[in-house]
């Protein structure tokens, strides 16, 4: 909702820039998809490494404290 209100405010003050944003926003969103996929893959690999490193301690009964 805030994005729409900001866009209308931009439309009121500078309509050419608002139209440019309206056209470029979906293109930038599409360009960011591969970076999101890479981020998900890297997070998964780091979680896997953390699980493998902490496996011996967890097998011995260690449970991390919850804060």
Secondary structure, DSSP 8 states (H G I E B T S, - for coil): -HHHHHHHHHHHH-HHHHHHHHHHHHHHHHHHHHHHHHHHHHHHHHHHHHHHHHHHHHHTT------
